[in-house]
Amino acid sequence: MKCVRVLTSALMALLAPPGAAQEKSALALTHVAVVNVADGSVKPDMTVLVRGSRIRAVGPTTTVSVPEAAVVVNAAGKFLVPGLWDMHVHSAARVAWHFPLMVAHGVTGVRNMHTTADTALELTRSVKRRLATGELIGPRFLANGPIVDGDPSVWEGAVLVRTPAEARAVVDSLAARGADFIKVYDNLSRDAYFAIADQARRRDIPMVGHVPFRIRPEEAARAGQRTDEHASGLSFGCSTRADSIRAGSVRLAGRASSMSFVESLVAGFRLERALYDTRDPSRCAATIDAYRRNGVAVVPTLVIARNPNYPELVLSDTASMRFIPEALRREWEGLAGPGVGDTLRPLLRPTMRPRLENVKQLNAAGVLILAGTDLGNPLLVPGVSLHQELELLVEAGLTPLEALRSATLNPARFLAATDSLGTIESGKLADLVLIEANPLENIANTRKIAAVVLDGRYFDRRALDDLLARTAAEAGR
C-alpha cells in the first residue's frame, strides 16, 4: 500500500515534542497488557519503560530492568494502546479548550484541516511553536493553514485560484511558509486542480482534501490526491446520477453567495441526499479500486453525519456538554429546535445507512481508513467525538481491531511515520493510552481511560480529571 510522503519539515513538526521544555522522569508501566494493533495480539504482564520522549523497552515484567529513579505504575489488569489520532479537525483557533479535552480522551495527534481566518497559516505555526515550548499542552499537530478553492468558495479564509499559474504559485507559497499539506476543495476548476496536483508532486508536499465537483474520484486518485475527506468523492463514484448532481453542485457553488445561509445549506444537503438516494453498490467498485491501487486513504467522518442529525444524543450527554462554552452550547441547542434543524434532519437521516455501507465496502477492499471527526463543527465534543467515530466504524463493519488501527497504525502508515508512531515498540515515541478494559473485545472500552502518556509525560486519572475540570469551569463562565 502506498503511503503519503511527508516533507522533512513536516516530519520535524510531527516529531517535535509537545512540551519539550519540561524534564520527564523515567516511567515504567508494569504488569500491563500490551495491545499489538499490527497483529491483534495482547501480551499480558508486560513492562513498558519510557525515558524522555521515547519508549526504551517493552518486554515481560520479569525481564525488563527498571531504573531505581523511575516512576513506577502498577498497571495490572489494564490495557495499553498507542495514542489516538483524530485525522480531521478544525481546532487551531480553539486550542484553549479543544486541546485539554483531546489529551484527557487519549487523543495524542491531530491533523488540522482548515482555519477560517486570513492568517490561518500564521495561527497554525503559532500553535506549533507553543506546543514545542511547553506553553501549550496538546496533541501532535499537523496543519495546512487555509484550504485552496476556486472562486467563489463557501469558506472564509480560503485561498482562491482561478488559473493554473495561480494554482502553482499557491502551492509554492504554502509549502515555503510551512504548510504540512495542501488541502483542495469543492469548487476548483479542472485546470487549476491538475496544476495543484502537479506542483504538489514537484514540491513533494501531500495533496489531500475534498474531491472537487468537476473532478471524478478516479481522476483524483490518479492525479495523486492522498485522501478523500468525508468519503465525498466516493459518494459521487457510487451514484447513478453522479453527472447531473455534479453539475447541480457546480451551479449551486456559483450562486450560493446570493442566497441566504439557510437556503444554500438546504440546497447543498438536498444534492447530498440525492447522491445517497442513488447509490448503487456495483458502481462503487471502480472508485474503490482506483483508491486501493493509488494508495488513497479515506477519512469517513461518520460522526459529523450522525451527530447533527441526532442532536439529542449529544445534548442529553450532560457529562460531555459541561465542557462546551456557554454561547456555543446555546447555538447547538438552537440547532436542535424548530427551524433549520427540523428541515435538515429528515433530509439527511436516511443517508447514514449508505454512508456506513460505503465504509464497509472500502474496508473490505483494503482501502486505508483513517479515523477523523470534522471537529469544530456543531455537536462534536473534542476527544469524545473520536471515540464515537470508532464506534461508528465498528457499526459500519470494521472489527474493533480495525477501528483501533484507524486511529493508531493507519495514521502512522499514512504519514510514513511507522518508525516513530502507531505501535508500542522500543524506540518509538511515547504516546500511549492506558485503559481499564480490552478494546479488542469492545471498542467502547477505549473510553475507559486510566492514564495517558503524551510524549513521555504521564497524566494519571487525577491529572486528566483536572484538565477536564478546568475546561468545564472555563466553559461555564
N, C-alpha and C positions, 0 to 999 in steps of 0.2 A: 504493500500500500504506500502510495506517495504521501509525503508529509510536507507541510509548508516549510520553506526555508526562511529562517529568521535572520535579519541583519545582525551583524556584530553588535551594533549599538542597542538593538532591541534585546538581544541576549544579555547584554550588560545591565540594562534596566530590569530585566526579569530576575536576574540573579543577584542584583544589588539587595543587600539585606534590609528589610524594613526594620527601622530602629537600630541601625548598625552601630550607633554611638554607645549603646548600652552593653556593658560587660555581662556575659552569661556564664554561670557556673556549669560544670559538667552535670548532666542529668541522666539518670538511669531509671528506665521504666522496667520493673522486674515482674516476673511471673505473668506476663501478659500474653494473650493470644494474638498473634500477628496474622492479619489477613493479607494474603498474596493476591492482589487483584489481577495479576497476569494469568495465573493458572487456577484460581479459585480455591486454593488450599488454605487451611487455617492451621497454623503451628502453635500449639499450646505451650505454656510455661517457658516463654522466651524473655530475654532481656534485650532492650534496645538502649544503647549508650549514645548519648549526644554530647558533643563538645563544640562549643561555639555555635555556628550555624549549620553544622553537618552531623549526619549520623555517622558514628565512628565504629560501631559494632552492632551486629544482630546475630544472636545465637541462643542456644539453650541457657537458661539461667544458671545452670550448674557449671558452665564453661566460660562465660563472659566475665572478665576481670573488671570490677567496678572501682574507680579511684576512690580513695578514702574521703576526699573532699567533695565528692559528687552529691547532689541532691538525689535521694533515692525515693522512688514512688512505688509502693507495692500495688501493682495493678492486677492482682489475682482476680479472676472472674470477669475481667474486662477485655475488650477487643480493640486493636489498634489498626486504623486505616490511614492511608495517605490523606493529606489536606485536600479539601474540596475546592474545585474551581467553578465559578459562575462565568461562563464564556460569553455572556451578552448582558451588559449592564450599562446604565447611564447614571453614573454616580459622582463624576468629577466635581460637580457643583454642590454635592450633598454629603461630602465625606464626613462632616462633623457628626452626623447621626447614622449614615449608612455603614461606615467602617466598623464602629464598635459592635453593631448588630451582626455584621458579617463574621467578625472574629468569634463572637460568642456562639455562633451557629456553625463553626468549623470551616468557614469559607476563608481559605488562605491565599487565593489567587483570583483575579478578575480580569476580564477584557472589556474595557470601556469603549463603547461603540459610537458615541456622538455626544457632544455637549452643545446645547443650544445657546451659544454665545459667540460673539465676533472674535473673542480672544480665547477660543477653545483650546488651541494648542499651547498657548502660554499657561492656561489654567492646568492642563494635564501635566505639563513639565513641572509646574509648581508642586503639584501633588507628589510627583516622584521625588523631588528634592526633599520635601517634608517627611516623606517616608524614610528616605535614606539617612536623614539626620536624626531621626527619632522623635521629631516634633509631632508626627502622626503615628498612631498605631493602626495598622491596617494590612490588608492583603497585598500580595504582589500585584503590580498594576501595569497592564499594557493598555495603550490608548492610541487612537488615530487622530484625535483632535476633531475636526469637522468632517461631515460627510461630503462627498463630491457628487453633485447632481446637475441635471440640466436646468434650463430656465423655462418656466418658474419651478421652484422647489416648494414643497409644503412646509419645510422646516426652516426656522430662523437659524442663521449661522452657517448654513450650507455654503460651500464654495461652488459657484455656478460656472459651468464650462459650456461653451457653445460650439467650439471648433476643435479639431484635432490638435492644433497648435496650443490653444489654451489648455487642453487636457494634459498634454505632455508637460507644459510649464507648471501646472498644479502638482503633478506627481513629483517633479524635481523639487519644487518648493517645500512640499510637505515632508519629503524624505530628508531634505537638508536641514529642516527645522526640528527633526526629532520624532516624527510620527512613526509608530511601530508598524503600521499597515495603512493601506488605502481602503476606505470603505466607499463603494459605489452605491448609487441609489436609483430610484424608480424611473426618473424622467430623463435620463441620459439619452442622447441621440446615438445611433449606431456608430457613426464615425468617431464621436468623442469616446464612446465606451472602448472600442477596439484600440484607440490611441492610448488610453489609460492602461489597458492590459499590456500593450507592447512596451510602454515606457516603464511600467512597474516591473516587468520582466528584466528590462535593461538595468534598472536600478537595484534589482534583487530585493524588492520590497513586496510583501504579500498584498494581493488584491482580494478583498472579501466583500460581503455585503448582500444586498438585495440583487436579484436578477432583474435588470431594468425591463420595463414593459416592452420595449422594442427588440429585445434580445431573447432568443429561445434558450431554454436552460441547457440544451446540448451544446449550443454555441458558446455559452458562458463557460462550460466545463472545458471545452477545447481551447478556449482563449486563456485559460489559466486561473479563472476565479476559484479561490480556495474554499469558500463557504457559500452555502445557501442559507441565509438567516431566515428563520421562521418557516423554513421549507416552502417559501412563497414561490420560488421558481418551480419546484416540483408540482405545486398545485396547478400551475398552468400546463405543465407537461402531462398531467393526468386528465385534463378536461377535454371533453368532446367539442367544446365551443371556445377553445383557447384563443383562436384568432380574433373572433368578434369581441370577446371580453378584453383581450389585449388592446384592441382598437378603442373600445369604450374607456379603458383606463387612461390611454393617451389623451383622449378628448377631455376627460374629467380633469387631468393634471393641468391642461391648458386653460380651463375656465374656473378652477377651484377658487382662485383669488377673488373672483367676482361674486362668489357665493358666500352665504353665512357659514360659520363654522359647523353648525348642526347640519345644514344642507349638504355640505361637502362630505362630512363624516358619514351620513346616512347613504349618500350616493356611492361612496367608496366601499362601504360594507355590503351594499347590495351587489356590487360587482364581485366582491369576495365570496359572498354566499352563492352566487351563480357558478363560480369555479367549483365549489364543493358539491353543489347540486348536480353538476355534470361530470363528476368524477367517474372514470372508467378504469378499474384496476389494470386492465390489459394495456391501456395507453401509458401507464406509469413506467412501463418496463424500459422504454428507450431512454428516458431521462435518468432513471436509476442506474442503468448500465453505463451511461456516459459519466455519471458521478463516480461510480466504482472504478472505472478504467482510468479516469483522470485524477483520482485522489481528492475529489470534492467532499468536504465534510458538511454535515447538516446540523444546524442548531435549531431544533423544533420549537422551542419556547412555548410549549403547550400550556404552561400556566398563565401566560398573558391572554390566551384564548379562553381559558376556563374561568379565571377569577372575575373578570369584569362581567361575564355572563351569569355568574352565580355569586353576586356580591355578598349575599347573606352568609356564605361560607367564611368570608373574611371579616365582615363587620361583627359577626357574632363571636369571633375569637377574641375575647377580651384580653387574654394573656398577650396576644400579639399587638392588638390595637393600642395598648398603652404606650407603645414606642413611637406612634405616628404623631408628628406635630399637630397641634390642635386645629390649625387652619386647614391643613391637608386632610385631616380626619373629617371635618365638616364638608369638604369638597367631595370626598368619597361617599359620604352619606347622601349627598345630593345626587350623585350618580345612581344611587340605588332607588331613588324615589321617582315620582312622575316626571315625564319629560323625555330626555334623551335616552336614559336607561330603559324605559318602558318600550321605546321604539327599537332600540338596538338588540336587546336581549332575545326577543322572539326571532329576530332576524338571524342571529349568529349562533344560538344554542345548538341548532341542528348540525353545525359544522364540526362539533367536537368529535363525533364518531369518525368521519372521514379523515380528520387530522390524525387520529390515533391509528387508523388503518394505513395511512401514508408512512408513519414511523415504523409500524410493524413490517411493511414491505421493504423499506430501506434497510432495516436491521437484518432481515432475512437474507438480503442480497450482499451483506458485508460492507455497506457504506458506513463510514465513521460517523458516529453520533456523538455530539458534544452537548453537555447539559448547559443550558442558559435560560434566563428568565425574562429578559427585557425590563429588568428592574429600573425604576424611575418613572414607569407608567402607573396609572391608578391601580389601587387594590393589590399591590405587590409589596410585601414586607421584606426588607433586607434580610438575607440569611434564611428566613422561614420559607420564602418562595422557592429557594433552591431545593429544599427537602420536598416541597410539594411537587416540583418538577420531576424529581427522581421517582416519586410515587406514580406520577402520570406516565412516565416512561415504562414502568412495570405494567401499568394498566394497558399500555399500548402493545405489550407482548414481550418486552425485554425481561430477562431474568433479573433478580436482584443484583447478581454479579455484573451483568452487562450494564445495568443502570449505574452501579457504583463506578464502573470503568468510565462512563461518560463524563464523570466529574473528576477523575483522577488520572488514570493511564492514558485515556484518549486525548485529553488536552496536552499531556506531555508529548505524545506522538505527534499531534498536530503542530506543536511549537518546536518540533525537532529538539526536544529537551529531555529525552528519556535518560540521559546521563545524570540529570540532576533532580528530576521530578517524576511523579507518577507511581512509584512503588517504594516500599520500605526496605532499603538496602544500604549497606555501608558505603559511605562516600556521597550519598545523596543529601539534598537539602532537608533540614529537619522541620518539615511542615507535616504535622500529624494530628489526628483526632482520636481521642480515647473515648470509646463508647461502652455503654453498660450491657449491650446485648448484641448478638451476632447479626450483622446487616445482611448476610447471605441467606439467612432464614426469613427475614422480613425487612424490606428496605426501609420501612418506617423506623427501624431501630437506629438509623443514622441521626434521628432527632435526640436520642438519649445520650447526650454528651456529658462526659465526666470531666474532661480536660481537653485543652488544645495546646499544641506546641507550634508556635509561629516563628520560623527562622531560628529555632533553638530556644526561644523564650517560652517558659512553661506558665500556662494560665490554668490554675486549678478551678474547681467549680465555684469557689468563693470569688476568685478574681473575675470569672466570667459573669457571675451574678452581679458583681459590682459594675461591670460595663453595662449590663442591662439596666440596672437601677439608675445609673447616671443618665442613660439615654432616655429612660422613661420620665425622669424628673425634668429634663430639658424639654421633652415633648409637651409636658403639662403646663409649661409656663405661658 
